[in-house]
Amino acid sequence: MISRNAESTPIFWLAFSPDLNPIEAVWDRMKDYIKRHYPEYHCSHDKLRRVVKEAWEAVGADKLLALMREMPARCEAVIDVQGGYIKY
């Protein structure tokens, strides 16, 4: 259960809005990491799990925090273009 307090206000947006979904940026970073470090296409299930975990750890907490901090600016940008595309 998520508790509400004075510091958090829920916002609502469309489910298919990648500009307002920080996990999309995380997936992109992970995908780029995997392409750079493991360019081969075929691997075992165990190796895939290891590589994905490595890519997740390579993103780092600082990048995740930065993505969270930029969400208000992303929201404002989407509002400014009335729900259109923004470059993030």
Backbone torsions as a table, in degrees:
resi	resn	phi	psi	omega
1	MET	NA	135.4	179.4
2	ILE	-93.7	126.1	178.8
3	SER	-88.7	144.5	177.4
4	ARG	-101.0	137.7	174.9
5	ASN	-142.7	-179.3	-176.0
6	ALA	-65.4	-19.4	-176.5
7	GLU	-90.9	-10.7	-178.6
8	SER	-127.7	133.2	178.0
9	THR	-126.6	122.0	179.8
10	PRO	-68.2	144.1	173.6
11	ILE	-123.8	154.1	-176.6
12	PHE	-122.8	135.9	176.6
13	TRP	-147.1	169.9	-178.7
14	LEU	-63.7	145.0	-179.7
15	ALA	-63.6	-30.1	-177.6
16	PHE	-103.0	56.5	-179.7
17	SER	-125.1	81.7	-174.9
18	PRO	-61.5	-26.0	178.5
19	ASP	-65.3	-24.6	-179.2
20	LEU	-107.6	19.8	-179.6
21	ASN	-125.1	97.2	-175.6
22	PRO	-60.4	-23.8	-179.3
23	ILE	-65.0	-26.1	177.2
24	GLU	-61.5	-40.4	177.4
25	ALA	-66.8	-35.4	178.1
26	VAL	-65.9	-45.5	178.5
27	TRP	-58.3	-42.6	179.6
28	ASP	-61.2	-43.6	178.8
29	ARG	-63.6	-42.0	179.1
30	MET	-64.8	-43.8	179.5
31	LYS	-60.6	-44.7	178.7
32	ASP	-62.6	-40.7	178.2
33	TYR	-60.9	-47.5	-178.3
34	ILE	-63.9	-42.2	178.6
35	LYS	-61.6	-39.0	-179.8
36	ARG	-70.7	-43.0	-172.4
37	HIS	-94.5	-20.9	-177.6
38	TYR	-139.4	72.0	-175.1
39	PRO	-71.0	-14.6	179.6
40	GLU	-67.8	147.6	-175.5
41	TYR	-89.3	-28.3	-173.9
42	HIS	-105.1	128.1	175.2
43	CYS	-153.4	164.1	-179.1
44	SER	-76.7	164.8	177.4
45	HIS	-58.9	-43.9	-179.7
46	ASP	-62.7	-42.6	179.3
47	LYS	-66.6	-40.9	179.0
48	LEU	-59.2	-45.8	178.3
49	ARG	-59.6	-42.7	179.9
50	ARG	-65.4	-43.1	-178.5
51	VAL	-66.4	-42.4	179.6
52	VAL	-65.1	-41.5	177.4
53	LYS	-62.7	-41.9	178.3
54	GLU	-62.3	-43.2	179.2
55	ALA	-63.8	-41.0	177.7
56	TRP	-60.7	-46.5	-179.5
57	GLU	-65.7	-30.1	179.2
58	ALA	-69.9	-24.0	177.8
59	VAL	-61.3	-47.1	175.4
60	GLY	82.6	148.8	-178.4
61	ALA	-63.4	-35.1	-179.5
62	ASP	-62.8	-38.5	178.1
63	LYS	-68.9	-39.4	178.2
64	LEU	-63.9	-42.2	177.8
65	LEU	-64.7	-39.9	178.5
66	ALA	-62.4	-41.2	177.6
67	LEU	-62.4	-41.2	178.8
68	MET	-65.1	-40.9	-177.8
69	ARG	-67.9	-27.3	-178.8
70	GLU	-86.0	-2.7	-179.3
71	MET	-59.0	-42.0	177.2
72	PRO	-59.1	-39.8	178.4
73	ALA	-66.7	-38.8	176.7
74	ARG	-62.4	-44.3	179.3
75	CYS	-60.3	-46.0	178.9
76	GLU	-60.8	-41.8	-179.7
77	ALA	-63.3	-41.3	178.6
78	VAL	-66.4	-39.9	177.1
79	ILE	-62.6	-43.0	-179.3
80	ASP	-60.3	-33.6	179.6
81	VAL	-99.5	17.5	176.4
82	GLN	52.6	45.8	175.7
83	GLY	87.9	1.0	-179.8
84	GLY	-77.3	-171.2	-177.3
85	TYR	-73.2	138.6	170.0
86	ILE	-124.7	154.5	-176.7
87	LYS	-95.1	93.2	174.7
88	TYR	-127.1	NA	NA
